Amino acid sequence: MSRLPLTLAALAACALFAACSSTPVAPVAEAGKPTTPAATPSAPARPGAGQPVPESRVAAVALPAHRDPANALSKDRSVFFEFDEIALRSEFLPLVERHGQYLRQHPEFTIRVEGHADERGSAEYNLALGQRRAESVLRVLRLQGARDAQMEAVSYGEEKPRATGHDDGAWAQNRRADIAYR
């Protein structure tokens, strides 16, 4: 008698699985009558199987270049400096010019140039050095047509390092000015 509930549960599970089957069931022929193809349910049409693909209802979004991950304006935003220097290195001049031209063409955008320094030197000295680095980037942006109302220079000194090491490689990553669009 104890097998009866187990047997009933197994039968119920089989019935449930059979009812949920995604395979279409072919009709059973009555005695003496053949089944016709019209009586067989047809499978739903798949896109690409000789039928046009339905048009997407998702609206296309146009990102501004400075927010588009595939655009150089979005990727290249850091200018690196030599030890205790504020002069832009020639390799970073095209990057800053590109941002300046973009700002000239899009007066609705504003930026903040954030100056940074490595951990060597006093906190006061590094804040001043970071500010001078940010302002040197602003000068080049201004030469490319960016307006003063679009730009702001701030210094974080050594407070926001990119690299946390205490060697030349880390210090080189922390001597920078970052262009941040707002």
N, C-alpha and C positions, 0 to 999 in steps of 0.2 A: 503494500500500500504506500510505502514511502517513495516509490519510484513514480507514482502517478503525477505529483506536482512537477517533478523534474522533466518528465515526458511532455507534459502540457506546456511547460516553459520552452522546451526545445521546439515543439510544433509552432508555438506562437512566434518565436524568433524566425523560423523558416518562412512562415507566412509573411512576416514583416519584411524580410529581405526580398522575397519574391515580389512584393507589392512595390518596393522601391527600385526595382531594376530599371536601368536606363536603356536596356536592349529592347527594341520593339518586338512584340510578340506577334508571330505570324498567325493569321486566322486558321482555324481548324476547318478542314473540308467536311461538309456534311456527307453522309453516306450516299454515294452515287453522284455527287455534284463536285466537279473540280473547282478549285479556287481560281479566281481571275486576278490578273495583276492589279486591276483597279481596286480590288478589295484589300490589297496590302497597303498599309499606311506608308506614306512616303516620308523620307528623312527630310528635315528642314534644310533649306539651301544654305550653303556656307558662302560668305563673301569670298570672292576670287574664283569661285567655281562657275565661271561664265556669267556672273552677275556683277553689276557695278557695286563698288564699295560705297556704303553710305557716307555722306559728307559729315565731317566732324562738327559738333556743335560747340566745341571749345573755342573761345575767343582768343585770337592771337594777341600777345602782349608785346609791345615794343619797349625794350629797356633802353634807357639812356646809356651811352657808351661807357660812362664811368661806373655803371652798375652791371654791365654785361661781362660775365666771367670769361668770355672768349676774346674780349677786347683788351689791347695793351694798356689802355687808360685805367682799367680795373686791376690789372695785374702789377704793373710797374708804378709804384708810388713812393719808393724810398730812394733817397740820395745819400750816399755814404761819403764820409770825409776822412781825411788823413788825421793823424794825431795832432791835437791842438790847432786845427785849421778850420777856417770858415769859407775858404774859396771852393767853389764847385769844381770837381774834377771833370775833365773834358768828356769822359765817357758817360757822364750823367746829364750833360747839357741837352742832348736831343730829347731825353725823357721830360725834363722841365719845360722845354720849348713846346713839346706836344701838349702838355697840360695847359700852358699859357694860351696857346692858340685855341684849344677847346673852350676855355673860359671866355675868350674874346667872342667866340661864335655863340656861346650860350650864357648870356648875362644873367639868366635866372638862377644859375648854380653858384654856390659859395663853397669855399674851402677853408680849412684851418691847416696851416703848416706847423707841424709839431717838431721842435728841435730837441735832440737828445745828445747825451755825452756818456762816455764810459765812466767807470767808478773811480778812476784816478782823479785827484784834485779835490778841493773842498766842495761842499754842497753849493755854496754861493757862486763859486767860480764855474761850476758845471751848469748851473741855471743860466748864468750870463752867456756862457759858450753856446748852450742850446738855443738861446734867443738869437744870438748873432747868426747861427747856422740857418735858422728858420727865416730870418730877414734876408739872408743872401739868396735863398731860393725865391723869396718874394720879389726881389729886384729883377731876376730873370723872367719871372712870370709877367711882371709889369712891362718889361721890354717886348713881350710877345702880345701885348694888348689886353691882358687881364686888368680889371679895374680894382682900385683900392677897396671899394665897397664889397667886393666879392671875396676878399682875402683877409685872413687874420693870422698873426704869428704868435705862437705860444712856446714856452720852454718847459720841458719836464726834467731837464738836467739828467741826472743818473737814476731818477725815480722809476722809470718804466723801461728796464732793459729788455732787449729782444733775446739776448743770450745770457745765461746766468753764470758762465765760467769766469775764471780769473786769469785768463791768458790772452795772447795777442788775437787769436781767432774770435773770442767772445767780445773783446774790446772793439774790434773792427766792426762787428755787427751792431754795436751800441752807439757808435759815432755816426749819427744819421739825422736826417730830417724826413718826416713822413707827410705826404699830402693826403689829407682826409676830407672827403666830400661830405657836406652836410645836407 
